[in-house]
Amino acid sequence: MAEVAALAGVSSQTVSRVANNRENVDANTRERVLSAMQTLGYRPNTAARALVTGRFGALGVISFDVGAHGNARTLGAIADAAREAGFSVNYMGVRAQTEAAVQQAFQHLMLQSVDGIVLVESQMLDTPSLHLPAAMPIVVADGDAGHRYPNVDFDQALGARSAVTHLLDLGHRTVWHVAGPRDSFAARRRAESWRSTLDDAGAPAPPVLYGDWTAESGYRAGRKLAERPEATAVFAANDQMALGLMRALHEAGRDVPGDVSVAGFDDIAEAAFFQPPLTTVHQDFDLVGRHCVTLLLNQIGGSADGRRRLAVEPSLVVRSSTAAPAAGRT
């Protein structure tokens, strides 16, 4: 630290303030200190810093399938928000959908000296309840809101209802559903909302077709639906399955949206470039990530915040894949 101070032409106390991300350092001085740190290869002693500040400057994130669109986007948003707050992020992946596996991941992150942990609990576990270290600040994203931990999630029910209502309002007699995996919280909520929306409208509920979030599973469902002339509207639980579904319909000679209207969920970047462009439910993953970090930092800092659950509202983006049913096919 003394060498950094000498090279930057500042005091050791100023170097300490920069290393601990204090705000009472002007921009030019901060830049000189950071440049000196880089030149000398200086790295703050996190253990010593924690003794002074009470923080390690790191947040942990536990997630299941990081390759899934929603999980990857949520993780990226958490990392961005953490970095802006002066924290690094340590990631721990979990394969087994068990409480024991999640607890083990928590222990690993605690050994890495993190200040708090976000659990992206997209899949249901083998137990109805979740017991985690009481002393560690915790936020659950995309999981069971019934837990005693602060929770951030999209309003999945509102998103599914908006898509199904849109299709019914176009004049379709009912809406078929390609659901996500049975062990997914999001898939279950979207399917429940699909059915309740049909019930409220007095529309019959067709049998559910299940996929695994992939375009391939949507394609398989689409081949089955292509054989059902009464299927004029389909709500897919995510955009990838909607893509596979539309491919299967196209191969079977069924036009989208002339013969079948298709709506998805997520509004992935490619959705606007499908053929036709996909009507879908937009989710603001950046906002979810920021809410997770905010709730976690509130706990770390001892801030009195009564919010235990934050539901981010999705919005329907109407494009060219949905239209009124052909005459005589309502």
C-alpha positions in Angstrom: 0.0 0.0 0.0 2.9 2.4 0.8 4.4 1.7 -2.7 1.0 2.4 -4.3 0.7 5.6 -2.3 4.3 6.7 -3.3 3.7 6.0 -7.0 0.3 7.8 -7.1 1.5 10.7 -5.0 -1.1 10.3 -2.3 -1.4 9.1 1.3 -1.8 5.5 2.4 -5.2 6.5 3.8 -6.3 7.6 0.3 -5.1 4.3 -1.1 -7.2 2.5 1.6 -10.3 4.6 0.7 -10.0 3.7 -3.0 -9.3 0.0 -2.2 -12.5 -0.1 0.0 -14.5 1.8 -2.7 -15.2 4.8 -0.5 -16.9 7.8 -2.1 -14.9 10.6 -0.5 -12.1 10.5 -3.2 -12.2 12.7 -6.2 -12.2 11.1 -9.7 -8.7 12.2 -10.8 -7.1 10.9 -7.5 -9.0 7.6 -7.7 -7.8 7.1 -11.3 -4.1 7.7 -10.3 -4.4 5.3 -7.4 -6.1 2.6 -9.6 -3.4 3.1 -12.3 -0.7 2.7 -9.6 -2.4 -0.5 -8.3 -2.4 -1.9 -11.8 1.2 -1.0 -12.5 2.4 -2.6 -9.2 0.0 -5.6 -9.3 -1.5 -4.5 -6.0 -4.4 -6.6 -4.6 -6.1 -5.6 -1.4 -6.0 -8.1 1.5 -9.7 -9.1 1.7 -9.4 -10.6 5.1 -7.8 -7.4 6.5 -10.3 -5.2 4.7 -13.2 -7.3 6.1 -11.9 -6.6 9.7 -12.1 -2.9 9.0 -15.3 -2.6 6.9 -17.2 -5.7 8.1 -17.5 -6.8 4.4 -15.7 -9.0 2.0 -16.9 -7.1 -1.1 -18.3 -10.3 -2.7 -21.8 -11.7 -3.3 -22.6 -15.3 -4.1 -25.1 -16.6 -6.6 -26.4 -20.2 -6.7 -28.3 -21.4 -9.8 -29.3 -24.6 -11.5 -29.1 -24.6 -15.3 -27.1 -21.4 -16.2 -27.6 -22.3 -19.8 -31.3 -21.6 -19.6 -32.2 -18.2 -21.0 -33.9 -16.8 -17.9 -31.2 -18.1 -15.5 -28.4 -16.7 -17.7 -30.0 -13.3 -18.1 -30.8 -13.1 -14.3 -27.2 -14.0 -13.4 -25.8 -11.4 -15.8 -28.1 -8.7 -14.4 -27.1 -9.6 -10.8 -23.4 -9.4 -11.8 -23.9 -6.0 -13.4 -25.8 -4.6 -10.4 -23.3 -6.0 -8.0 -20.3 -4.5 -9.9 -22.0 -1.1 -9.9 -22.3 -1.4 -6.1 -18.7 -2.3 -5.8 -19.1 -6.0 -5.3 -17.7 -9.0 -7.2 -19.8 -12.1 -7.8 -18.9 -15.7 -7.0 -21.0 -18.3 -8.9 -21.9 -21.8 -7.8 -23.8 -24.2 -10.1 -26.1 -26.9 -8.7 -27.0 -30.0 -10.7 -29.1 -32.1 -8.3 -32.5 -30.6 -7.5 -32.2 -31.4 -3.7 -32.1 -29.3 -0.6 -28.9 -31.1 0.3 -27.2 -29.9 -2.9 -28.3 -26.3 -2.3 -27.1 -26.4 1.3 -23.7 -27.7 0.1 -23.4 -24.9 -2.5 -24.1 -22.4 0.3 -21.3 -23.9 2.4 -18.9 -23.6 -0.4 -19.7 -19.9 -1.0 -19.5 -19.2 2.7 -16.0 -20.6 2.7 -15.2 -18.2 -0.1 -16.1 -15.3 2.2 -19.2 -13.7 0.6 -21.4 -11.1 2.2 -24.7 -12.5 1.0 -26.1 -15.0 -1.5 -28.8 -15.0 -4.2 -30.4 -18.3 -4.9 -31.9 -18.5 -8.4 -34.3 -21.3 -7.5 -35.9 -22.0 -10.9 -36.6 -25.7 -10.2 -38.6 -27.4 -7.5 -36.5 -29.2 -4.9 -37.1 -32.6 -3.2 -38.5 -31.0 -0.1 -41.3 -28.5 0.4 -39.3 -26.2 2.7 -35.8 -24.8 2.4 -33.5 -24.4 5.5 -30.4 -22.2 4.9 -27.8 -20.6 7.2 -29.6 -18.1 9.4 -26.6 -15.7 9.7 -26.2 -15.3 5.9 -28.2 -12.6 4.1 -30.3 -14.4 1.4 -32.5 -13.4 -1.5 -34.4 -16.0 -3.6 -35.1 -15.3 -7.3 -37.5 -17.1 -9.5 -38.5 -19.5 -6.7 -41.0 -20.4 -4.1 -42.4 -17.1 -2.6 -43.6 -19.2 0.3 -40.1 -19.3 1.7 -39.2 -17.1 4.7 -36.5 -15.4 2.6 -36.9 -12.2 0.6 -38.1 -13.1 -2.9 -37.8 -11.5 -6.4 -39.7 -12.9 -9.3 -41.8 -11.9 -12.4 -45.5 -11.9 -12.1 -45.7 -15.1 -14.1 -49.5 -15.3 -13.7 -50.0 -11.8 -15.1 -47.7 -12.5 -18.1 -49.5 -15.8 -19.0 -52.9 -14.2 -18.5 -52.0 -11.3 -20.9 -51.0 -13.7 -23.6 -54.0 -16.0 -23.3 -56.4 -13.0 -23.0 -54.9 -11.5 -26.2 -55.6 -14.7 -28.1 -59.2 -15.0 -26.8 -59.9 -11.4 -27.6 -58.8 -12.0 -31.2 -61.8 -14.4 -31.4 -60.2 -17.8 -30.8 -62.6 -20.3 -29.1 -59.8 -21.6 -26.9 -56.0 -21.5 -26.5 -53.8 -24.6 -26.5 -50.7 -24.7 -24.2 -47.2 -26.0 -24.6 -45.9 -26.0 -21.1 -42.4 -26.1 -19.7 -41.1 -28.9 -17.4 -43.2 -30.0 -14.6 -40.4 -29.3 -12.1 -40.1 -25.6 -13.0 -41.7 -22.9 -10.8 -42.2 -20.6 -13.8 -43.7 -23.3 -16.0 -46.2 -24.3 -13.3 -47.3 -20.7 -12.7 -47.7 -20.0 -16.4 -49.7 -23.2 -16.9 -51.9 -22.5 -13.8 -52.6 -19.0 -15.1 -53.4 -20.3 -18.6 -56.0 -22.6 -17.2 -57.6 -20.1 -14.9 -57.8 -17.5 -17.7 -59.6 -20.0 -19.8 -61.9 -20.9 -16.9 -62.7 -17.3 -16.2 -63.6 -16.8 -19.9 -65.8 -19.9 -20.0 -63.5 -21.4 -22.6 -62.7 -25.1 -22.7 -59.2 -26.2 -21.6 -57.5 -28.5 -24.1 -55.0 -31.1 -22.9 -51.5 -29.7 -22.0 -48.5 -30.6 -24.1 -45.2 -30.6 -22.1 -41.8 -29.5 -23.3 -38.4 -28.9 -21.7 -37.8 -25.3 -22.8 -36.0 -26.3 -26.0 -37.0 -25.6 -29.6 -36.8 -29.3 -30.2 -39.5 -30.1 -27.6 -41.6 -27.3 -29.1 -41.2 -28.9 -32.5 -42.4 -32.2 -31.2 -45.5 -30.5 -29.7 -46.1 -28.7 -32.9 -46.2 -31.9 -34.9 -49.0 -33.1 -32.7 -50.9 -29.8 -32.8 -50.5 -29.7 -36.6 -52.8 -32.8 -36.7 -55.5 -30.9 -34.7 -57.5 -28.6 -37.1 -59.4 -27.2 -34.1 -56.1 -25.8 -32.7 -56.2 -22.2 -33.9 -54.2 -20.6 -31.1 -51.3 -21.8 -29.0 -49.5 -20.2 -26.0 -46.0 -21.6 -25.6 -44.4 -21.2 -22.2 -41.2 -19.8 -23.7 -39.9 -18.4 -27.0 -37.6 -21.3 -27.9 -40.5 -23.8 -27.8 -42.6 -21.3 -29.8 -39.9 -21.3 -32.5 -39.9 -25.1 -32.7 -43.7 -25.1 -32.7 -43.8 -22.7 -35.7 -41.3 -24.7 -37.6 -43.4 -27.9 -37.2 -46.6 -26.0 -38.2 -44.9 -24.6 -41.3 -43.7 -28.1 -42.4 -47.2 -29.4 -42.0 -48.6 -26.6 -44.3 -50.3 -24.7 -41.5 -49.8 -21.0 -41.8 -48.9 -18.8 -38.8 -51.0 -16.7 -38.1 -53.4 -17.5 -40.9 -54.2 -21.0 -39.6 -52.7 -21.0 -36.1 -51.8 -18.0 -33.9 -48.7 -18.5 -31.7 -47.6 -16.5 -28.6 -44.5 -17.1 -26.5 -43.0 -16.0 -23.3 -39.6 -14.2 -22.5 -39.2 -11.9 -25.5 -35.7 -13.2 -26.3 -33.6 -10.9 -28.5 -34.3 -13.1 -31.6 -38.1 -13.1 -31.1 -38.6 -10.0 -33.2 -36.7 -11.8 -36.1 -38.7 -15.0 -36.2 -40.8 -15.6 -39.3 -43.3 -14.3 -38.5 -42.1 -12.0 -35.7 -43.3 -13.5 -32.4 -46.0 -12.1 -30.1 -44.6 -12.8 -26.7 -44.4 -11.7 -23.0 -41.5 -9.4 -22.3 -39.5 -9.9 -19.0 -37.1 -7.3 -17.7 -34.3 -9.4 -16.3 -32.2 -6.3 -15.6 -34.8 -5.1 -13.2 -34.9 -8.5 -11.4 -31.2 -8.5 -11.0 -31.1 -5.0 -9.6 -33.9 -5.8 -7.1 -32.1 -9.0 -6.0 -28.9 -7.0 -5.3 -30.8 -4.1 -3.6 -32.6 -6.5 -1.2 -29.4 -8.3 -0.5 -27.4 -5.1 0.2 -30.2 -3.8 2.4 -29.8 -7.0 4.6 -26.0 -6.7 4.6 -26.1 -3.0 5.6 -28.8 -3.6 8.2 -31.3 -1.3 6.5 -34.8 -1.6 7.7 -36.7 -2.6 4.5 -40.1 -4.3 5.0 -40.3 -5.6 1.4 -40.2 -9.4 1.5 -41.4 -10.0 -2.1 -41.0 -8.0 -5.2 -43.0 -9.0 -8.3 -41.8 -7.5 -11.6 -44.6 -7.0 -14.0 -44.1 -8.4 -17.5 -45.6 -6.8 -20.6 -47.2 -8.3 -23.8 -45.4 -7.4 -27.0 -47.8 -8.0 -29.9 -46.2 -8.9 -33.3 -47.2 -10.7 -36.4 -47.6 -14.3 -35.1 -51.1 -13.7 -33.8 -54.3 -12.8 -35.6 -58.0 -13.4 -35.7 -59.0 -16.9 -36.6 -60.0 -17.7 -40.2 -63.7 -17.4 -40.9 -65.7 -20.4 -39.7 -62.9 -21.6 -37.5 -63.6 -19.8 -34.2 
